[in-house]
């Protein structure tokens, strides 16, 4: 049997972790257990996106002030190449060790000088979509002010309202600041939108740069609208984040989205990209729940170096009523173009039997039927009731009052009456080779 393709020495690279980290994630799933004709849900692990456990001393997602090393290793087993960890992209930022940039910009900012408080820090990787309460959006009325602090740093804040057809209204607040020499700068915009169709939106956009040349941009939004065909209420949330180093060829980008409706239909996904000098990597994943027990989930990850080495791993699963399938592939391409791959599949028959099959380019193959329990996540760990509960500020947005003769506001079906909003407080990267 042929040996596993050799891994070039470059993969022994050890990288140092900095404030703006570049770590991959693993997906852990809540599972449904199918044993014969019985079905029960096992809450044995989280369905959230969590980081791969670091290969260094200490624990937790965020380290302390001491730098930590992140080894990149490839496991070898039965001619299977698997990336255990992707590189972390360091930025030349010492913010965790030094005073915050807010302190640098506004060291003596008091109530007498009521400038906006800076949030000029880069976004964090693999943090998904924040809830609205984490942003603390508070729209000002009729504000247009600016000022200069005693250290020479300046700030501004302004607000306004835009009107359009069909009762469209957008209320917004903009703020920002910069250092006295202009080497550091931050901007942030908050908004809420509404119209007479029942559409409501809450959003944030922020950007910044520092004296080391690092730059970043982030936007977040959530929206409520009525599905055109079903008249069901639907809530959508999304977040895009990116950061770029000013001293080396390093940067990353992420696009996250979630969609929910009042009958349990849910869609979630993310596209991610990162680069550190000669290494680049990508990740895509998606989840789809139809609200009636059918689920589709998939993940596709791949990476490459400028030397020509490429590797990746992908899988997909489909289930309904205890019957379904899983399939996947792990692959590796050497700089000389030699390709190794292993494909595998599972057919879950719903009667305690699982058909397993697969093969590899080194001559491995298997095709067996085994007695095995079936596990899968039949519903999202965070669904319609959760997103409604976390969207009180969105639901409380008040549209413009309709003039006489313009009809009534549309009815949005929130499913169960218990989930109705209160009346008074109501890409992507390129495909792998």
JOURVEN-V954407 format. One record per backbone hydrogen bond with DSSP energy under -1.0 kcal/mol. NH is the residue of the N-H (numbers start at 1). CO is the residue of the C=O. If there is no record, write none. Layout:
NH,CO ; NH,CO
This chain:
11,8 ; 12,9 ; 13,10 ; 15,70 ; 17,68 ; 21,19 ; 26,50 ; 28,48 ; 31,42 ; 32,376 ; 33,40 ; 34,374 ; 35,38 ; 38,35 ; 40,33 ; 42,31 ; 44,42 ; 50,26 ; 52,24 ; 70,15 ; 72,13 ; 75,82 ; 77,80 ; 82,75 ; 84,73 ; 93,91 ; 97,94 ; 98,94 ; 104,100 ; 105,101 ; 106,102 ; 109,106 ; 115,113 ; 134,131 ; 135,132 ; 136,132 ; 145,157 ; 147,155 ; 149,153 ; 152,149 ; 154,178 ; 155,147 ; 156,176 ; 157,145 ; 158,174 ; 159,143 ; 160,172 ; 162,170 ; 164,168 ; 168,165 ; 169,194 ; 170,162 ; 171,192 ; 172,160 ; 173,190 ; 174,158 ; 175,188 ; 176,156 ; 177,186 ; 178,154 ; 179,184 ; 182,179 ; 185,209 ; 186,177 ; 187,207 ; 188,175 ; 189,205 ; 190,173 ; 191,203 ; 192,171 ; 193,201 ; 194,169 ; 195,199 ; 196,166 ; 198,195 ; 200,224 ; 201,193 ; 202,222 ; 203,191 ; 204,220 ; 205,189 ; 206,218 ; 207,187 ; 208,216 ; 209,185 ; 210,214 ; 213,210 ; 215,244 ; 216,208 ; 217,242 ; 218,206 ; 219,240 ; 220,204 ; 221,238 ; 222,202 ; 223,236 ; 224,200 ; 225,234 ; 227,232 ; 231,227 ; 233,413 ; 234,225 ; 235,260 ; 236,223 ; 237,258 ; 238,221 ; 239,256 ; 240,219 ; 241,254 ; 242,217 ; 243,252 ; 244,215 ; 245,250 ; 250,248 ; 251,275 ; 252,243 ; 253,273 ; 254,241 ; 255,271 ; 256,239 ; 257,269 ; 258,237 ; 259,267 ; 260,235 ; 261,265 ; 262,233 ; 264,261 ; 266,289 ; 267,259 ; 268,287 ; 269,257 ; 270,285 ; 271,255 ; 272,283 ; 273,253 ; 274,281 ; 275,251 ; 276,279 ; 277,249 ; 279,276 ; 280,304 ; 281,274 ; 282,302 ; 283,272 ; 284,300 ; 285,270 ; 286,298 ; 287,268 ; 288,296 ; 289,266 ; 290,294 ; 295,319 ; 296,288 ; 297,317 ; 298,286 ; 299,315 ; 300,284 ; 301,313 ; 302,282 ; 303,311 ; 304,280 ; 305,309 ; 306,278 ; 308,305 ; 310,333 ; 311,303 ; 312,331 ; 313,301 ; 314,329 ; 315,299 ; 316,327 ; 317,297 ; 318,325 ; 319,295 ; 320,323 ; 323,320 ; 324,348 ; 325,318 ; 326,346 ; 327,316 ; 328,344 ; 329,314 ; 330,342 ; 331,312 ; 332,340 ; 333,310 ; 334,338 ; 337,334 ; 340,332 ; 342,330 ; 343,359 ; 344,328 ; 345,357 ; 346,326 ; 347,355 ; 348,324 ; 349,353 ; 354,370 ; 355,347 ; 356,368 ; 357,345 ; 358,366 ; 359,343 ; 360,364 ; 361,341 ; 363,360 ; 366,358 ; 368,356 ; 370,354 ; 372,352 ; 374,34 ; 387,383 ; 388,384 ; 389,385 ; 390,386 ; 391,388 ; 395,391 ; 396,392 ; 397,394 ; 406,403 ; 413,231 ; 419,416 ; 420,417
